[in-house]
Amino acid sequence: MVAPGASDIREIYRRLLRWAAANGHARHPATTPTELQRELLEAIPMASAAVKLITENYECARYGDVAIEDAAIAASREASNNLEDLQPD
């Protein structure tokens, strides 16, 4: 059974992956979410808060089988939208 909110967070994380790829940081199959987060934080520091929030919520949903509260989903969605507005160098 999938924990409540997990599908929402997974979709938001997929948006993060598309954003990262569009900005030259495609995730390789063997790369963990934490490793990708580290790469993005080093390369695009202005995205750090959004990347951390989305990654933490994704890891909880994906690996912790933890229900994700509506507030966390909303915050992650907002963070994802903010990423779309960023123009990294």
Residue, then its C-alpha position, 0 to 999 in steps of 0.5 A: m500500500v502506498a502511504p497517503g500523499a506519496s503519489d503527490i510527492r513523487e510527482i513533485y520529485r519528478r518535476l525536480l528531476r526534469w528541472a535538474a536535467a534541463n539545467g544540466h544535472a540529469r540524474h544517472p540511474a545509480t544516483t541516489p536522491t541524496e547524491l543528486q541533492r548534493e550535486l544540485l546544492e553545489a551547482i545551483p545554491m540559490a535552489s537549495a531550500a527548494v531542493k532540500l525540502i522536495t528531496e526530504n519529503y520524497e525520501c520520507a514517502r519513498y523509503g520511509d513509507v510515511a504519510i505526507e501531510d497536506a501542508a508538506i505537499a503544498a510546501s513542496r509544490e510551492a518549492s517546485n513552482n519556485l524552481e521553475d522560476l529560477q534562472p541558474d547561471 
